[in-house]
C-alpha cells in the first residue's frame, strides 16, 4: 500500500493548476445514461473515483473513451455513449467503493423505466441515508422496494411523470438524483429546498446543454419541463473548489504564496472570507486566485453549512491550518456527525485540539512536528498532508488511497511549488 513522505518546513511558492471537480464530474458522468448520443466531458480529472464510476457505467452498457492522457497532462476528455442500456443493476461490489454510485438510480429509472441499485452502506464520516432520494423519486411516480440490500425502483407505465418535491432538508445527492430523473418525466416538476452547490449548477447546465428545460438554476427552487428525449453534448467540468481551498490552506500554513490557476472566487465566497479573517491575503488574478500569508495566522470561528455557507469538505483542512494560529479557534461541524477522526492524528504531530460534541476548539501552537499518521477519509487525508508540509521533520501519511479519490497528482503539484514530498510503495 502506498504512503506519502513529507519533509516539512518549506514555504510554497509558484502556481498550481486546479483540476476538474471531483464532486461535479461524478454527477455529470451518469448524465450519459439519459441519452443514446455521446456525452463528452472536458477537463476530466485523473482520480480513482472517476475510474470506478467509469467501470459502473460500463456495466450498464455505456461505452467510455478517454483521450488526452498521454504525457501526463491535465484536462483529459471522456466521451461516454449509452446506445442501449444493457443492465439496470448497480451491484454491491462497485457501489460499496463509492457512495456517488447511487446517482445512477435517477437516470436509469428515467431512461429504462427501472433500476436496481445496491444500498451504499456505511460511511466513515457519518450517517448518509438515501431516504430523500427515494421519496423524491416516489413523487415522480416510482414504486420503490427495499430488499436484500438493494433498492429496486420501477417507473409507472409510460415513464416517470412530473411532480412536486419539497425536501425537508437540503440534500445535494437527492437534488441531483431528482433533477436527472425529472428531465425525462412527463410534465413539469418543481423541486423546493433544492441544494444550491456549484456542482448542482454545473449539473443543471450540462443537462440544459443536452436539451433539458430547467428554470431557477442556482436557487432553492428548480422547475423542470420534462422532455421525451435528450441529445448529446460537449461540456467542461467546473474547476474543483475544494481542491482550490485545500491548496489555499497549503499556502497559508507554510507561509508561502501560490497562484491557483483556474480557480473561481465566486464559488468560494465563504472560504475566502474566512481565509481573510485568518490573516491570509486572497486576490484575483487574470488566471485565477493568488493566496499569500504575509504574517501570522489569526484564530477564527468556523461553522459548516450547506452552500453558500462554509463547506464541510473544507473543515479538516482549515483545522490543520488553524493549529498554527496565534490563539484559540472554534470549528463546529453541522453536516456530518463523525468528521473529526483526523483530530487524534493531528495531535500526534503536536496539535492541541479538544472536541466537545460537534465543536472542536483548536488551541494554536508554535510549531508542528513530523510523525507517522493514518488517513481516515479523503479530506482528513489532506489535512494531514497540510500539517506535514508545515511540520518540522518527516511526516509519513499512510492509507493515501483516500487522497487518490479526490486529488489529482497531489505530489506532483506540491513538488512543483517547493514541497519535499514523495510517494513510496511498501512493495
Protein Blocks (a to p, Z undefined) as FASTA:
>chain_A
ZZddddehiaceddddddddfklmmmmmmmmmmpcbdcddehiacdfklmmmmmmmmmno
pacddehkgghighiacddddfbacbfcdcfklmmmomklmmmmmmmmmmnopacdddeb
jafkbccdfklmmmmmmmnopacddeehiacddddehiaaddddddfbdcfklmmmmmmm
mmmpgcjdddehiafbfklmmmmmmmmmnopacehihiabdcddddfbdcdddddddddf
klmmmmmmmmmmnopacddehiafklmmmmmmmmmmnopacdddfklcadddfbdcdddd
ddddddfbdcfklmmmmmmmmmmpgcddddddfkbmclclmmmmmmmnopacddehjacc
ddddfbdcddddddfbfklmmmmmmmmmmpgcjdddehklmmmmmpghkllmmmmnopac
ddddfZZ
